[in-house]
């Protein structure tokens, strides 16, 4: 401080700036830093505060309702579905989005099959050339001028290439990976199980009564209700899709009213176990929705120091 005040007459601006920076660093210090002799323990709250202010240590947070996917939103676009379809596992998609995804898979499979067939042809040609001794001897003799060629006692040519970084033909190269025969089946992007176009089931949501006739259903906060009991459907309501009619009802409605007779109340058709599809919904970090199997904790890695 004495040195700082002595500099006031020489460089007042720089001195004031240095004192101001020291004061700002003092304000950023935690209580443990301000009272270094108060406690020898680095408390949990001090660690959390330093982690939040300085990105210190791995940060974890529980996914709340704002970050969870709604039950009527597409698993690919994360937007409310206008033309929804559901897979046999219960994952909801927009028809256009899932069709585009399956089409991309088809194109990728065709590209992989083309590369695999080309590899098979090259291997067949290599096998036929090895069967002819004259062709094999000719291929061994075709080296660059920088190669070393030696003649054995039997008259055969032994050639070995030089390792030269400056000559492109003599540089070391990575070995070509062998292509495996691709699977010709398209899969669900979420579950990873086989999925065909005919496996998609059209979903018919029952819209809530609209207060404003000019407002679209997608723009409403509460959009759909149970097709039988007319109860409002939310992200906290377990729902099932009835395959014959595509209607969506609550799980309580199915267990108490429909399961006894196993009849679709909308289409009046007989139901089987495969016709009842449990609709997947977004999960949060709380115990009520922890059985969905989704990753409900967000984690961000950051460097940290561990006390020895």
PyMOL commands that set and color helices and strands:
alter all, ss='L'
color gray80, all
select helices_A, chain A and resi 2-6+12-28+31-34+44-54+65-67+95-131+133-141+168-170+197-199+251-258+273-275+287-292
alter helices_A, ss='H'
color red, helices_A
select strands_A, chain A and resi 59-62+84-86+92-94+148-151+157-160+201-202+206-207+224-225+239-242+247-250+276-278+297-300
alter strands_A, ss='S'
color yellow, strands_A
deselect
rebuild
show_as cartoon
